[in-house]
Amino acid sequence: MERARSFSKSGAIAGKILAFCLVGVILLIWLMNTPPGLLGKADAIGYAVCHRIDLRSFHLGERQLPLCIRCSGMYLGAVLGLVYQALSGRRAAGFAPRRVWLVFGLLAAAFAVDGVNSYLHLFPGAPGLYEPQHWLRLLTGSGMGLAMAAVLYPAFLQTVLRRWDRTPIFSGLRSLTPLLALALALDAIVWTQHPLVLYPLALVSAAGVVLVLTLVYTLVCVMAFRLENRVERLNQLVLPAICGLGLAFLQIGGLDLLRFLFTGSWDGFHIG
């Protein structure tokens, strides 16, 4: 019995070492074949998930940010929502009541309507509901990010943890108000477009892409390794989290490659 346990433990350690090595190789290949510098790497992340249309992005001087305005708002909102829930409830993972989900549903619907309307304006003469505005792109993007985080955070804890608190973080509209106020304040800060604001938030929004993808793929790995509702300590999540990070960068790198082969450039799309 003791020998079997030792063998199992050695196998687990070997598995972690192999996972670290494979993910390290993936990251190294991606880092070596993407634009240099922090913003360059952020550009490559945005390049995989965002159209990066120049006219629909904020700029640092003449330099376009890694994500368009809508995607910047969405991933900043997702990071804000995830951090807020982690600090507010820790293991609280109950789903919110219907009235709260109605708010998140309206935020997601606003994102969809504004996105479709904005897309239609790419085609001259196409019907549109209204003239697209950058502030609406930012506002609806951050709202969608909050909705994404509201689904992802409790779903992650409910799937991973052995013991999780069934109390919802957002028990009613009053408990949701501080998060909405923080999102509006964040949008107002971004809207100043001050370089000292845009530069760090550009990096945070790109990191938000990696965070969201890693959490999703970590869930996939938890289910693949049959670890559902077995995690009691953070170190038990090391292997699925590392694998989740590797899969996230496989997706980012794969989409980067396909887009680069198609366009031959790291630039975003140019219209008008």
C-alpha positions as CSV (number, residue, x, y, z in Angstrom):
1,M,0.0,0.0,0.0
2,E,2.8,2.4,1.0
3,R,4.6,1.6,-2.3
4,A,1.5,2.3,-4.3
5,R,1.0,5.6,-2.6
6,S,4.7,6.5,-3.3
7,F,4.3,5.5,-6.9
8,S,1.1,7.6,-7.3
9,K,2.8,10.6,-5.7
10,S,5.8,10.3,-8.0
11,G,3.5,10.0,-11.0
12,A,1.7,13.2,-9.9
13,I,5.0,15.1,-9.5
14,A,6.2,13.8,-12.9
15,G,2.8,15.0,-14.4
16,K,3.2,18.5,-13.0
17,I,6.8,18.7,-14.2
18,L,5.8,17.6,-17.7
19,A,2.9,20.1,-17.7
20,F,5.2,22.9,-16.7
21,C,7.7,22.0,-19.4
22,L,5.1,21.8,-22.1
23,V,3.4,25.1,-21.1
24,G,6.9,26.7,-20.9
25,V,7.6,25.6,-24.4
26,I,4.3,27.0,-25.6
27,L,4.9,30.3,-23.9
28,L,8.5,30.5,-25.2
29,I,7.4,29.9,-28.8
30,W,4.6,32.5,-28.5
31,L,6.9,35.1,-26.9
32,M,9.6,34.6,-29.5
33,N,7.3,35.1,-32.4
34,T,5.2,38.0,-31.3
35,P,6.0,41.8,-31.3
36,P,8.5,43.0,-28.7
37,G,7.7,44.9,-25.5
38,L,4.8,44.7,-23.1
39,L,2.4,46.5,-25.4
40,G,3.6,44.3,-28.3
41,K,2.7,41.2,-26.4
42,A,-0.6,42.8,-25.4
43,D,-1.2,43.6,-29.1
44,A,-0.6,39.9,-29.9
45,I,-3.2,38.9,-27.3
46,G,-5.7,41.4,-28.6
47,Y,-4.9,40.3,-32.2
48,A,-6.3,36.8,-31.3
49,V,-9.7,37.9,-30.0
50,C,-10.4,41.4,-31.3
51,H,-10.8,43.0,-34.8
52,R,-8.6,45.9,-33.5
53,I,-10.2,48.4,-36.0
54,D,-8.1,51.5,-35.7
55,L,-11.0,53.9,-35.9
56,R,-12.8,52.1,-33.1
57,S,-9.8,52.0,-30.6
58,F,-8.3,54.4,-28.2
59,H,-4.7,55.5,-28.9
60,L,-1.6,56.4,-26.9
61,G,-0.5,59.3,-29.1
62,E,-0.4,57.7,-32.5
63,R,-0.2,54.2,-31.1
64,Q,-3.4,52.0,-31.2
65,L,-4.2,50.1,-28.0
66,P,-4.2,46.3,-28.0
67,L,-8.0,46.0,-27.9
68,C,-10.7,48.0,-29.5
69,I,-12.9,50.2,-27.2
70,R,-15.6,47.6,-26.8
71,C,-13.3,44.7,-26.1
72,S,-11.2,46.9,-23.7
73,G,-14.4,47.7,-21.8
74,M,-15.5,44.0,-21.8
75,Y,-12.2,42.6,-20.4
76,L,-11.7,45.4,-17.9
77,G,-15.3,44.8,-16.8
78,A,-14.6,41.0,-16.5
79,V,-11.4,41.6,-14.4
80,L,-13.3,44.1,-12.2
81,G,-16.2,41.6,-11.7
82,L,-14.0,38.7,-10.9
83,V,-11.8,40.6,-8.5
84,Y,-14.9,42.2,-6.8
85,Q,-16.5,38.8,-6.3
86,A,-13.3,37.2,-5.0
87,L,-12.8,40.0,-2.5
88,S,-16.5,40.1,-1.5
89,G,-17.3,36.5,-1.1
90,R,-14.3,34.2,-1.4
91,R,-16.1,30.8,-1.3
92,A,-19.6,32.3,-1.8
93,A,-20.8,30.8,-5.1
94,G,-24.5,30.7,-5.0
95,F,-26.2,32.0,-8.1
96,A,-28.0,35.4,-7.8
97,P,-31.8,35.7,-7.8
98,R,-33.7,36.4,-11.0
99,R,-34.0,40.1,-10.5
100,V,-30.2,40.4,-10.5
101,W,-29.9,38.1,-13.6
102,L,-32.4,40.4,-15.3
103,V,-29.9,43.3,-14.9
104,F,-27.0,41.2,-16.2
105,G,-29.3,40.0,-19.1
106,L,-30.1,43.6,-20.0
107,L,-26.3,44.4,-19.9
108,A,-25.6,41.5,-22.3
109,A,-28.6,42.5,-24.5
110,A,-27.3,46.1,-24.7
111,F,-23.9,44.8,-25.7
112,A,-25.4,42.6,-28.5
113,V,-27.6,45.4,-29.8
114,D,-24.9,48.0,-29.9
115,G,-22.4,45.5,-31.4
116,V,-24.8,44.6,-34.2
117,N,-25.7,48.2,-34.8
118,S,-22.0,49.1,-35.0
119,Y,-21.3,46.2,-37.3
120,L,-24.0,47.3,-39.7
121,H,-22.4,50.8,-40.0
122,L,-19.3,49.1,-41.6
123,F,-21.4,48.8,-44.8
124,P,-22.4,52.0,-46.5
125,G,-26.2,52.3,-46.9
126,A,-26.9,49.5,-44.5
127,P,-29.8,50.2,-42.0
128,G,-28.8,51.0,-38.4
129,L,-30.7,51.9,-35.3
130,Y,-28.5,54.9,-34.4
131,E,-25.0,56.4,-35.0
132,P,-22.4,54.4,-33.1
133,Q,-20.6,56.2,-30.3
134,H,-17.3,55.3,-28.6
135,W,-18.8,55.9,-25.2
136,L,-21.5,53.4,-25.9
137,R,-19.0,50.9,-27.0
138,L,-17.1,51.3,-23.7
139,L,-20.2,51.3,-21.6
140,T,-21.8,48.2,-23.2
141,G,-18.5,46.4,-23.3
142,S,-17.9,46.8,-19.6
143,G,-21.5,45.8,-18.9
144,M,-20.9,42.6,-20.8
145,G,-17.7,42.0,-18.9
146,L,-19.6,42.2,-15.6
147,A,-22.1,39.7,-16.9
148,M,-19.4,37.3,-18.0
149,A,-17.7,37.5,-14.5
150,A,-21.1,36.9,-12.8
151,V,-21.4,33.6,-14.6
152,L,-17.8,32.5,-14.6
153,Y,-17.0,33.1,-10.9
154,P,-19.7,31.0,-9.2
155,A,-19.5,28.3,-12.0
156,F,-15.8,27.9,-11.3
157,L,-16.2,27.6,-7.6
158,Q,-19.2,25.3,-7.8
159,T,-17.3,23.0,-10.1
160,V,-13.9,23.0,-8.4
161,L,-14.4,23.3,-4.6
162,R,-15.4,20.5,-2.3
163,R,-16.9,23.0,0.1
164,W,-18.4,26.2,-1.2
165,D,-20.8,28.6,0.3
166,R,-24.3,28.6,-1.3
167,T,-24.8,32.3,-0.4
168,P,-24.9,34.4,-3.5
169,I,-22.6,37.4,-3.6
170,F,-25.3,39.4,-5.3
171,S,-28.4,38.7,-3.2
172,G,-30.4,41.6,-4.6
173,L,-30.2,44.8,-6.5
174,R,-28.8,46.7,-3.6
175,S,-25.8,44.4,-3.3
176,L,-25.2,44.8,-7.1
177,T,-25.1,48.6,-6.9
178,P,-21.5,49.0,-5.7
179,L,-20.2,46.9,-8.5
180,L,-22.1,48.9,-11.1
181,A,-20.9,52.1,-9.6
182,L,-17.3,50.9,-9.7
183,A,-17.7,49.9,-13.4
184,L,-19.1,53.4,-14.2
185,A,-16.2,55.0,-12.4
186,L,-13.7,52.8,-14.3
187,D,-15.4,53.7,-17.6
188,A,-15.1,57.4,-16.6
189,I,-11.4,57.0,-15.9
190,V,-10.8,55.2,-19.2
191,W,-12.8,57.9,-21.0
192,T,-10.3,60.6,-19.9
193,Q,-7.9,58.8,-22.3
194,H,-4.9,60.1,-20.3
195,P,-1.8,58.2,-21.1
196,L,-1.0,57.4,-17.5
197,V,-4.4,55.7,-17.4
198,L,-4.6,54.1,-20.8
199,Y,-1.2,52.4,-20.6
200,P,-1.7,50.3,-17.5
201,L,-5.4,49.6,-18.3
202,A,-4.4,48.4,-21.8
203,L,-2.1,45.8,-20.1
204,V,-4.9,44.9,-17.7
205,S,-7.4,44.4,-20.5
206,A,-5.0,42.1,-22.3
207,A,-4.3,40.2,-19.1
208,G,-8.1,39.9,-18.7
209,V,-8.2,38.0,-22.0
210,V,-5.7,35.5,-20.6
211,L,-7.4,35.3,-17.2
212,V,-10.9,34.6,-18.7
213,L,-9.5,32.0,-21.1
214,T,-7.4,30.3,-18.4
215,L,-10.3,30.0,-16.0
216,V,-12.5,28.5,-18.7
217,Y,-9.8,26.0,-19.7
218,T,-9.0,25.2,-16.1
219,L,-12.6,24.2,-15.7
220,V,-12.3,21.9,-18.7
221,C,-9.1,20.4,-17.2
222,V,-10.7,19.9,-13.8
223,M,-13.5,17.9,-15.5
224,A,-11.0,16.0,-17.7
225,F,-8.9,15.1,-14.6
226,R,-12.1,14.2,-12.7
227,L,-11.4,16.7,-10.0
228,E,-14.9,18.1,-9.7
229,N,-15.7,19.2,-6.2
230,R,-12.5,17.7,-4.8
231,V,-10.3,20.7,-4.4
232,E,-9.7,21.8,-0.8
233,R,-6.3,23.5,-1.1
234,L,-5.0,25.8,-3.8
235,N,-2.0,23.5,-4.5
236,Q,-4.5,20.9,-5.8
237,L,-5.4,23.3,-8.6
238,V,-1.8,23.8,-9.8
239,L,-1.9,21.1,-12.5
240,P,-5.3,22.0,-14.1
241,A,-4.5,25.7,-13.8
242,I,-1.1,25.2,-15.6
243,C,-2.8,23.2,-18.3
244,G,-5.5,25.8,-18.5
245,L,-2.9,28.5,-19.1
246,G,-1.2,26.4,-21.7
247,L,-4.5,25.8,-23.6
248,A,-5.3,29.5,-23.4
249,F,-2.0,30.4,-25.1
250,L,-2.5,27.6,-27.6
251,Q,-5.8,29.2,-28.6
252,I,-4.2,32.7,-28.6
253,G,-1.2,31.5,-30.6
254,G,-3.2,29.5,-33.0
255,L,-5.5,32.5,-33.8
256,D,-2.5,34.8,-34.0
257,L,-1.0,32.5,-36.6
258,L,-4.1,32.1,-38.7
259,R,-4.7,35.9,-38.7
260,F,-1.1,36.7,-39.5
261,L,-1.1,34.2,-42.4
262,F,-4.3,35.8,-43.7
263,T,-3.2,39.5,-43.3
264,G,0.6,39.3,-43.2
265,S,0.6,42.0,-40.6
266,W,0.3,42.5,-36.8
267,D,-1.8,45.6,-37.4
268,G,-5.5,45.8,-36.8
269,F,-8.0,46.2,-39.5
270,H,-8.2,49.7,-41.2
271,I,-11.5,51.1,-42.5
272,G,-12.6,54.4,-43.8
